[in-house]
Amino acid sequence: MALTLHGTVADNTVVLSRRSANPLIINGDMAVAQRGTSFTSQTGVAYHLDRFEVSGYTMGDGVYRVDQSTDVPAGQGFVYSNKISCTTADTSQDANNQFYFQTQLEGTATSLLNYFVASPDTVSIAFWVRSNRTGTHSLALKLSDNGSVENNSATRVYNKLYTISSANTWEKIVCAIPLDSSTSETKVTGTGFAVAVQFWMGAGTNRDGAAAESWIDNGNSTTASANEDMLASTSNDWYITGLQMEVGDFDANSIAPFQHESFGDSLMRCYRYFQSTVGSNMMLAIASGNNNLQCGSTGYKTALRATPTVVLYNGSEANKVRSSGGGNIALSSPSINGSVHGLNNCSVNNTPFTGNDHFQMCYTADAEILKEISLVLLEKKIMQ
């Protein structure tokens, strides 16, 4: 059963029936920010606020920043928005420039959607947006075919335009998109990438010719719009909050209100993809040999989506642990063993440990979908 309107479109009565008790899009109110609340000097691909990634390629001289902003639409119950702004302009956009904001959803969360069938569902994507740049903007919905990654040519994509009518003014946008009726693809229902929602902010001349309003094979390009060079000026910015996806064909009068979760519930859902104890809890470990540190099967806050990439910290510095004597021990090429449930031990190339000595440490555990951010960048952001 799709989301069902109880009443009429005209009177906009409350919509009650949803297929899922939880929002399909996690942290759509931009409240959870485990990695930090301000990220400067950004030039490439990185996760910032939980579950949201900015992808930037062939950016030239362009530099952007991401902030968890308190600028929100009035009276809607939101406290935060995600702000992206240009801090260093690129005066000559590369023809292959790609610059977009996205969230990737796993198959276990989206298996309730019917697509790659003859009579697929329609979904409605709603969000609040604000920018100094008026006119048409581009967004996209992507579907993985049999495990194809977000930027693979086998992934299916539906490009659509939306319009910002007034500069520096919050506006609510609702876009209804029929899902793919092609039956030659295979839907992902496991823990890998299944669905992505993307908002394009930059596209060079080689990246803006994709067809709109139809399902096509992915070409890492978007539909031509009036706003595809955000990095052209340091006056440019773009805010979003209240991002939701509902099953059904709705407009601004009939879409269900944003499904606010408690902060605790949203944070717990985010823990499936990323966890950090940096700056908070320290855990104990004991050296079981010159090059081995036993963590005592430390459990994560919740099971992660996949076996994570783990970085250990001495409290603030990456790849270091704190000895019981108060000194900091650098870890050379650490190999950290564990599972989706927790840490077991850490092996290193050198021999910094003294047998049976005790150590303190904290960690980040990252199981985001197809994470493309380097550990070096992550470590810099965690310590900001």
Beta strands, then each sheet from edge to edge (+ up, - down):
strand 1: 4-5
strand 2: 15-17
strand 3: 38-42
strand 4: 46-47
strand 5: 53-57
strand 6: 63-69
strand 7: 81-88
strand 8: 98-106
strand 9: 122-131
strand 10: 135-143
strand 11: 156-164
strand 12: 171-178
strand 13: 193-203
strand 14: 215-217
strand 15: 237-247
strand 16: 274-276
strand 17: 283-289
strand 18: 292-299
strand 19: 309-313
strand 20: 320-323
strand 21: 328-330
strand 22: 335-338
strand 23: 342-347
strand 24: 358-366
sheet 1: 1+ 2-
sheet 2: 3+ 6- 7+ 15- 9+ 12-
sheet 3: 4+ 5- 8+ 13- 10+ 11- 14+
sheet 4: 16+ 24- 17+ 18- 23+ 22-
sheet 5: 16+ 24- 19+
sheet 6: 16+ 24- 20+ 21-
end
